[in-house]
Amino acid sequence: MVELSDQNVRKYVRLLEDRNYEVAKDEHNRRLFSKKDVSALQEMIKIAKSPGNTLDSAADEIIENQDDFEETPSENQVSKMSDNDVSRLLALVLEKLDEIQNENKELKSNIVHSYTDLKNMILKHWNIIQMKKLKLL
């Protein structure tokens, strides 16, 4: 991976984006870096560190040679899984879902019991206070 601060990554990517390099973004406009993008950033840093180069000249060179950073189809494709693999994964997901649902039921039950206990305790203390008030009258 690229060892840079978030601020420097944004700066370097903006240099590329200013030259019409496109980095995918999610629905919240956050960048989603591909292997191609990471390779391009690594090469940009390498070029910029070489004598006589700047970040701008490195960005220009990356844009000129961006075809060298194209991802192979296997990087973008979902791996092929057999029906048995999918069935096993689905079974694991459903099992985990059942566990979570059972935990939620248990938590709900605990909340109801705690609420009932708290309500009873408040009523008990309320009655004690009322009894003390009556004795004072």
C-alpha positions, 0 to 999 in steps of 0.5 A: 500500500501507499504510506502517506498521510490522509492529507497527502493522499488527498493532495496527490489524488487531487493533482491527478483528478485535476488532470481528469484522472477518475477515482471511484466514489461512494454515495457519500462522495468518499474515494474508493481506491482500486489497485490501479489507483494505489499503483498509480499513486505509488508510481507517482511518488517514485517519479516525484522523488527522482531528481528533476521531478516535481509532484506536478511533473509526476502527475503529468507522467502518470496521466500520460502512462495511465494505461500501464495501470489498467486493472486486469479483468480478474481484479474487477470480477467477482470470484467464481463460486460454486453453488455449494460454496454459496449455499454454505456461505448462506447457511453460515449467514442464516445461522449468524442471523438466528444467533443475533435474533436470539440475542435481541430477544434475550436483550429485549426480555432483560430490558422488560424485566429491568423496567418492571423491577425499576417500576416496582421499586419506584412504586414501593418507595412511593408508597413508603413516602406516602405512608410517612406523609400520612404519619406526619399529618 
